[in-house]
Amino acid sequence: MVKTLERAIAELSSLPPADQEHIGRRILSHLEKLRQLRNELDKGARSLDAGKGKPLDFDQFLADKNKRA
């Protein structure tokens, strides 16, 4: 295990159980989001490798995003 993670876990062990549980749930949630993002990036890369990419109109992309905000 990475030393920083070992140190963080050691620090967590000094907290009350409820705080440990809360932090543990947040870490697991963050890891799941990272896993999902990695899967989406891999899916996109495979799509590009298969020649399924298309040009992006960046100005239109930003306009669409700004409409939703």
N, C-alpha and C positions, 0 to 999 in steps of 0.2 A: 504494500500500500504506500502511496506517496506520503512523504513526511508531513506535508501540510495538512492532508486529510487526517492522518493519525493525530496530529496536534489538535485539529478541530474536534475530533471525536473525544479526545481526552478532556477538552474544555467543556464539551456538551455534558459529559458525565457528571460534572459538578453542578449542573442546573437541576431544578426540580423536575420530577417525572413529567408533569404536564407540559413544561417547556420543551423537554427533550422530544416528547411525542409530536408537538406542534412543529418543531424544526425538522424532525424526521419526515413528517408528511410533506412539508414544503420542499425538502430536498428531493424526495421521490417524485413529486409533481414536476419539479424542474427537470429531472432526468427523463421523465416520460415525454415532456415537451421537446427536449433535445433529441430523443430517439425518433419522435415523429418528424421533426425537422430534417434529420439525417435521412430518413426514409424518403421524404418528399424530394430532397436534393438528389438522392440516388435515382429516383424515378425520373426526374427532370433530365439528369445527365444521360440516362439510358435513352430517353426520348430524343435528345439532341444527337446522340451517337447513331440513332436509327434514321437520322435525317428528317425528323418531324418538326424541327424548329422553323420559326417564321420570323420575319423582321418585326421589330417593335416600334410603333410610333410613340416615342417617349412623351411628347407633348400631350398626345391624346390620353396616354396612360395617366399622367399627372392630373389632367383635367377630370378624368373619371374618378380618380381617388379623391380629389378635392370636393367633388359633388357629394360624395358619400359622407364626408366628415362633418 
